[in-house]
């Protein structure tokens, strides 16, 4: 029976539900209240994830149609990335999403990724310089890859070693 309770708690943790005793928590924060008031069933979470991810991928792919218009490309590509990133909040909940994003292992990757999205949108919307927008999108794509690799154990160190090996000039 204890083993079944542990499995049930792991399942709750995977879908972003609260695990443990509620009376041990001293004072609920804004995100705790938000999570408690916005409870979704597993089916609703999966639908939300699928719809948000599909919309994000669609925006990202649609941005390729306007590739030669860097300002439109920057806006649709960045919006697609934000939607795809937000889709995981449906699965694990916004509080856990933020906790994982601000984890010491990936705090720098998250900061660079978020900053690159803001820079790309700023260059596309306010500066309206095609070259700067294109450079910001390249930075955003690289930051997206590096951020994604932070969720795979040892992936960033492996990619770093491969890139260092490719640019090693000693034979």
URVEN-V267238 format. One record per residue. N is the residue number from 0. D_CENTER is the distance of its C-alpha to the mean C-alpha in whole Angstrom. Layout:
n: [N/N]
d_center: [D_CENTER/D_CENTER]
This chain:
n: [0/1/2/3/4/5/6/7/8/9/10/11/12/13/14/15/16/17/18/19/20/21/22/23/24/25/26/27/28/29/30/31/32/33/34/35/36/37/38/39/40/41/42/43/44/45/46/47/48/49/50/51/52/53/54/55/56/57/58/59/60/61/62/63/64/65/66/67/68/69/70/71/72/73/74/75/76/77/78/79/80/81/82/83/84/85/86/87/88/89/90/91/92/93/94/95/96/97/98/99/100/101/102/103/104/105/106/107/108/109/110/111/112/113/114/115/116/117/118/119/120/121/122/123/124/125/126/127/128/129/130/131/132/133/134/135/136/137/138/139/140/141/142/143/144/145/146/147/148/149/150/151/152/153/154/155/156/157/158/159/160/161/162/163/164/165/166/167/168/169/170]
d_center: [36/34/33/32/30/28/27/26/25/22/21/21/18/16/16/16/19/21/23/26/29/28/32/30/28/30/28/25/23/21/18/20/22/19/18/22/23/20/21/20/22/20/21/20/16/17/18/15/12/15/15/12/11/14/14/11/13/16/15/14/17/20/19/21/24/24/23/26/26/23/23/22/20/18/17/16/14/12/12/11/8/7/9/7/3/6/8/7/9/12/12/12/12/11/13/12/8/9/12/10/8/11/13/15/14/11/12/13/10/8/11/12/9/9/13/13/11/14/17/16/17/20/21/21/22/25/26/26/27/26/26/24/21/21/21/18/16/17/16/12/12/14/11/8/11/11/8/8/11/11/10/13/16/18/17/16/20/21/19/21/24/24/24/26/29/28/29/32/35/38/39]
